[in-house]
Amino acid sequence: MCKIALVFGTRPEIIKVAPVYLKAKEMGIDITFVCTGQHREMVDMMKSVFNVDADYDMNIMTQNQTLNDVASKVISEFQRYASDKNFDWVLVQGDTTTAMASAIAAFNMGIKVGHIEAGLRSGNLYDPFPEEMNRRVIDQLSELMFAPTQRARQTLLSEGFEDNRIIVTGNTVVDAQMYVLEHFDLSGIRKRIIEHDNYFLVTLHRRENIGERMRNVLRAMRRFSQETGLEIVFPVHKNPKVRQIVDEELGDFKLARLIEPVDYVTSTALIQGAHFVATDSGGIQEEAPTFKKLVVVCRETTERPEVIDSHFGILAGTSEKDVYDALRTAIEMNAPDLPNPFGDGNASQRILSAIVGGN
């Protein structure tokens, strides 16, 4: 029987790997859920949503550690844990330091690596940082690359990867959304945060945006909200630098509802109820189209061009004028009446079938 380790460590990862774990259990596959603890509070928050827990927790995090600290701890701890487990495959997702370090550790141990969400590229090694480097490294090490879209597959082919290593599966985030829609009352959950729907949802946290870029974005949002009366609902990231900037730019603004980070179910409910979403996050660009919501991407680049090409998104940049103009466009536009370009809810099944069928 095929023996799989599925490694995660951050909130975005668990959203996208929990459906794979649940499907593997349903299929009777021998799978081990391994947590690095890269985002401790957020990961603990997510476990209750999918009713799953880690089979092993590395618990690597300490205060003020660097990316190199995280990578070295994950590599050494995975080596120690997996040395006698005889895993056939290690599955990692996306572009985190957890995913990159786990892939390196598995590769060095002779374990086959499968990359969930392969082939995403911004084209700029430093934007987003370090995610763009991480995802490129993981693809190089992977026996199989599970591309979420045909465009991601074409990217991999253009970089010289063999066609038989690439499988288009859709994105597992849509699988997660289908799970949440089936198990939770989203309208009721959203009303615990904000009773009406006269708002847009904001998430900002990117390392490369912290500083003047983020201030530009927030100033544009404040001006837009003041002129339109559309409230800002903003779950503020735990990063102290982000919190300081947000407090300085929006702390005294009456139309800004600044709240603590929310769990995935509440986030999904807030997307569903919003006029549109403004973000520098990656995952929410994939989630919003399920609910026919436009996304204002407050970044200089996006590795998810499908959201722009499908007219579900606007790449705003980070200047105050450009973000303001994009917000104005978003309130005047209607999202296309099309399926989510990132998936149909069956990605987990395709991933596991490819692995089990290949062994």
Secondary structure, 3 states (H helix, E strand, C coil): CCEEEEEECCHHHHHHHHHHHHHHHHHCCEEEEEECCCCHHHHHHHHHHHCCCCCEECCCCCCCCCHHHHHHHHHHHHHHHHCCCCCCEEEEECCCHHHHHHHHHHHHCCCEEEEECCCCCCCCCCCCCCHHHHHHHHHHHCCEEEECCHHHHHHHHHCCCCHHHEEECCCHHHHHHHHHHHHCCHHHHHHHHCCCCCEEEEECCCHHHCCHHHHHHHHHHHHHHHHHCCEEEEECCCCHHHHHHHHHHHCCCCCEEEECCCCHHHHHHHHHHCCCEEECCCHHHHHHHHHCCCEEECCCCCCCCHHHHCCCEEECCCCHHHHHHHHHHHHHCCCCCCCCCCCCCCHHHHHHHHHHHCC
